[in-house]
Amino acid sequence: EFVTLTDGGHAWPEANDNVGFDTSREVLEFFLRHCRCDVAEAAPVEIPSAPGQHEIRFCDQGYSRLVRLQIPAGYNPAVAAPLAFVFHGGKQTVAEFSAQHPGLFTNANAESLLLVLPQATLHPGTRETLWGDRPFDTVVDDVSFVTNLVEHLAATSNVDRLRVYAAGFSNGGEFCNWLA
C-alpha cells in the first residue's frame, strides 16, 4: 500500500495537525490487517474450548482477520454442535454489530450453537469494511476465507457439518447469497 501526502512538510502527520492523517493509527492498522501465513514460526490459531465469547485472529490469504467466537455454556466436545456464522453489514465492525444485537448471543447460547462473527476486510477504495460478495473488486476471496475457517473450526472443535448456517445483515446478507 502506497500513501502520498502533500503539504505536510517534513513531519510525521498526526490526526490533529494541518494534514489530518493519523499516520500512527494507519501504520499499526496496516500491520494488524496483514500476516505471513507461510512463515514457519507463525503460531497456528488456537480455538478455545471453554464456554463464553472469545476473540481470535485467523490468518488467511495474507490477512489477519478478527473473529468473535461464542462457545455455548452447554458445549460438550463429545457431541457435534451446529455452527452459525453471522456476517455484519458494510461499514460495521464485529464489535459494533455485537453491541447492537446482544440477543443473538443469548439465543445462540440457549440453542447450543457455536456462533461465529468474522470481520470483513477494509476495501482499498472506500476504506470501509465490506464483504467480497462478487468475484471482482475484492481484497480477498471471502468465500475461501469462510471455507478455510469452517475447516479450521471443524478440525479443532466438534462441528456438525450437516448443520452449518450463515446469516447476514445488509452487505453481510448479500455475502450470504454469494456464499450460498
Helices and strands as residue ranges (DSSP letters): H 23-33, E 52-60, E 63-71, E 81-87, H 94-100, H 102-110, E 114-118, E 121-122, E 129-130, H 142-156, E 159-168, H 171-179
